[in-house]
Amino acid sequence: MNVTTILWILGAYVILSILAYYIQEFFIFKPEKLHEDFKFEYSYPFEELNFTISDKEKINGLRFFSEEKEKHGIVIYFHGNTRSIKGWAKYSRDFTVHGYDVIMIDYRGFGKSKGKRSEKAMKQDAQHVYNRLRYDFNIQEKDIVIYGRSLGSGFAAKLASSNKPKMLILDAPYYSLSHLTSRFLPFLPMSLILRFKIRTDEWLKYCRCPIYIIHGTKDRLIPLSSSVRLAKIAPLNTHLAPVYGGGHNDLPSFPEYHRILRDILLGQYDDFDKQILGDIGFNT
């Protein structure tokens, strides 16, 4: 291979890396945008909320109310990287039937939420919503559950690490975004060019609340091994619950998922057979 060829290869590599740096946001975030006048309609009780960050920045959300007589608290729900809360709203029923209200928020650029996206800004948005719940809605931290689904698991872990919620629940979480993207683009220096690191692994070590991780054993997008590694970061307060046969987007179709979630929310979850833990490589 002559010098010219090597230079062409290096040049193409640099150009590809630069291109990945600038367009990565279009691959990470796949929002559904809603018009400001869009009206949410559901057959169960809810209210629309707006959390104002600045004149040009706001976080839109929905609060779904539990109709159960016995109330257990409120869940802050961070959804995945697609759609908007309009589509994610149906999952609020997984919590309201067990006596929890649910706050679902859209990230910047999703739904009616506005503002330029950056990891720092999105983490600050999450803390802003948490503070509003505490001080404006008079909700005590011991009654707040933080739930993160897929992409949302990183923001949920960061929020839990900076506060003292009742518990943290992660649904199909990734170890870190650079680790995940490196699986699909192993030839690029993702740890260097990725603008959204979202280090779930880094923040879990600072969580002082119980941590529950739910993950499908047949997840092809974010493999179960990601959750196994996360669970080993803080093994004394982390519970790992695999859903056998579950993929990345179909966990709610499995009765076992709903049983696990119910037991976690009601404080009845008990670590399953230790042999199962050994089978998936997690030993307590």
N, C-alpha and C positions, 0 to 999 in steps of 0.2 A: 504494500500500500504506500503510495508516494505522499509527499508532503501536501500537495494540493488537495488530494482526496481527504486527508486527515483534517485539513482546514475547513473543507466543505462540510464534513460531518460535525465538527465542533461548532461551526456557524449555525447549522441547522438545529443542533441541540440547544444552543443558546436562544435562538429565535423561538423554538417550541416552548422553552421554559418561560420566556417573557410573555408569550401568548397565553400560556396556562395561568400565569400570575394575574393577567388582566381580565380573563373571561371566566375564571373559576367560579365566580358568584352565580353565574347563569346555570351552572351544573349543580351547585350545592343547594340553592334555593329555587323552588318551583312554585311560586305563589299564585293564588287565585285572588284577583283584585275585585273589590266590590265598590260600587258607586256609593257616594256619601249618603244618598237617599234610599239605599237598599233597606228593606224592612225584613227583619228576622221574624220567622213565624214557626212556632212549635206548639205541640199539643200539651206540653207540660210547662209549669210555671218558670219564668225566667225574666231577666231584665238586661238591657244593654248598658254597658259601662264605657266610659271614655276616661283614660288616664292621661292628662295633659303633661307633657314633658317640657315643651316650649311652644312658641307661636307656630312653628312649622313641624313640630313633632308631637305625635299622640299615639297612644296604644289603645286600640279598641278591644273590647272584651264582652263576654256574656257571663252572667251569673245564673246558674240553674239551682233552683231551690228544692231541697228534699221535702217530701210530704210525709215522711215518716214521723211518728210521734217522738221517738227517741233520737235526739240529735247527737252526733259524735264530732262534728267539726266541719272544716271546709278544706277542699282540695284545690291547689293551684295547678292547673294542667298545662304543660308545655307540649304542644303537638309536634308532629314530624315536619319534614321539609316540603310538603306539598299542600295544595288546597288552602282553605281558610277555615276559620271556626264555624262557618256555615256548614261545612261537610263533617267536621270533627264533632259537632254538637251531640250527635247520637250517642257518643261514648260517655256522655255525662251520666246516662242512666246506670252505668256500671257502679256509680258512686252514690247517686241520690237514693237508690233503693236500699242503701245501707246507712242512711241517716246523715249523709254528707252533702253539703252544698258544694257546687263546683264553679270555680272561676276559670274560664278558658280565655286566653289572650292570643291575639295575632301578633306575629313579629312585624317589624318595620317592612312595609311594602306588601304585606299580606292583608287581604280583606280591606278594612277601612283604616288600618294603621298606617301612619305616615312617618317619614324620616329616613335619612340615609343610613344604610346598614353598615355596621362595623361590629366586631366582637365586643369591644369595650362598651359601645352604646347599648347593645342588646343585653349585656349583663347588667348595666345600670338600669335599663327598663324593668328587668325582672325584680331588682331590688326596690325600685320605685313602687311597683305594684304591691310587693310584700309590705312595704312601709305603710302604704295607704290602707291595706287591710288591717294592720295593727292599730294605727292611730286615728284613722277616719271611720273605720267600721268597728273599731273596738273589739277586734278578735285577738285573743291571746295566742302566743306562739304554740303553746301546748295543744292547741286545737287546729293547727295548720299542718296539712299533709302536702308535700311537694311531689308531684308526679311528672316524670319526663318520658316521653315516647320517642325512640329513635334519635333524631337530631335534637329533640328537646331534652334528652337525657343529660347532655352536657350543661345546658343552662340550668337545669334542675339541680344538678350536683353542685354547681358553683353557688347557687342560691342557698342550698342547704349547708354548705361549708361556711358561709358567712353569717349564719343565723342559728337559731335553736328550735327548729320545727319539731312537730310530733314524730314525724318519720319521713324518709325519702323512699320513693318507689320508682325504680327504673325499668322501663319496658323496652326490651331489645336494644340496650345501650351499646355504644361503640367505645373502644378503649381511648382513643383520641382521633380527631379528624385526620391528622396527618398519617396515623397508622392505617386508618380505613382507606384513604385515597391511595396510599402506596400499594394497596392490593390490586388496584385497577390501573395504576400508572407507575409500575415499579422502576421504569427507566428514567423517571424525572425526580429531582431532589425535592420532594413534596414538603419535607420538614423545613426547607429554606424558603420556598416560594409560596407556601400556603398562607393566606392572610387571615383565615379563620382556623385557629388551632383547636379551640374548644376542648381543652384537656380534661376530660372526665376523670382520667386516671390521676391527674395531679390534685384535683379538688376533693376526691373521695377521702383521701387520707386526713382531711381536716373536718370531716363530718362527725358531729358528736351525737347524732341521733341514730336510731335503728335504720338500717339500709336493707331494702328488699329488692332483689333483682329477678325479673321474670323474663325468660328467653326461650324461644322455640328451638328444638334440637335440629330442625331442618331449615334453619334460617340461612339462605344462600347469600344474602346481601351483607348482613353483619353476623358472622358465625358465632355460635355459642361460646367458642373459645375466648371471645372478647369479654364476655361476662365472667367466665372462669377467672381470667386474669384480673378483672376488676374486683371480684370477690376476695381475692387473695391480698388485696391492698389493705383492707381492714377486716380481717376474718372474724374478729371477736364480736363485731356488731353488724355483720353482713350475712344475709340469708339468701341463698341462690335457689331459685325454683324453676327447673326446666319444664317446659310444656312439650311432651313427647309427640313428635310429628308436626309440631307447629312451625310455620314459616315466618317470614318477616311481617307480612300484612294480614295474616289470617288468624292470629291468636284469639280474637273475640269469638271465632266460630268453634272453639274448643271448650267444652264444659269444664275441663280441668283448669283453664285459665280463670274462669269466673269463680270457681271454688277457691282457688289460691287467693285471688284478689279479695273475695269476701272475708276469708279467714284473716288476711293481713289487716284489713280495715277494721275488723271487729276485735282485733287483738287476740285471735284464736289460732294464729298460725303456729304450727309446730314443725321444726325441722324434720324433713322426711327421712326415709331409710338411709342410714350412713353408707350403705353399699352403693346406693345411687350416686352419692357424692364421689365415691371412689371411682365409679365407672366413667364419670365425666372429667376426672382429673382434679377434683377439688376435695382436699382432705382437711378436716378440721382437727 
